Amino acid sequence: MTGEATSPRLARWAPAEWRAFAAFLRRPVLPERMTGIRLGAIGRTLQLFALDLVLMALLLGVIQLATSAGFRAPENEIDKLKLTPLVLLLVIVLLPMGEELVFRSWLSGRAGHILALLALAVGVAIPMLSGPQAHPILLLGSITAGALVAIALAVWLRKRPAMPFFARHFAWFYFASALLFAGAHMMNYTAGMSLALLPLVIPQLIAGLVFGYARVNFGLWSDMLLHMMHNGLLISLILLTKGM
């Protein structure tokens, strides 16, 4: 993906990775292999973070205009959080890692990654289905066993290519993952699940598209890093706003 399909005007000023992402959106194709952790991939990931900054700034501008016109968004659960060091660790590091595992680890289309996610899901589901009376040892043991099986499957099947069916229909999976990611964030609002909340999760939809692109081109480390920086920026803005 070199971005030749983008318009000449965009090609003159936009960074190469922005052009590549724009071309990818028009025709999402699952790459045969990911770049992995390399210096060039780190630089391209930072270019995507810069794109995320620009897009979020534009959306914040639209929200500000809507607020000036009288729009009032429902209360967000994040507004109630006391930003202690533990909460910051959860929001900036742990939640991004967990969300990327759930919403995008399987976007590689490889059997090892899909089965690993299923194994981890089973490990988490067993104590949850046992109810609040579940013994802490069962909780810890089940999650640990699920994680170990997930790692074993990912390593054992690491050389298997993407499943042909997944590769053929990758565009559907790619856009579905972004939509599910955005939809899940509707639960952050106290108003509950409502179609009226759809415009409020457009930032998460756009972020999901950027994270998904990074996942399949560079690897899971890239979208996790992007997600952490994205949340870190959000929390920084919240702290700045409260300070003002």
Beta strands, then each sheet from edge to edge (+ up, - down):
end
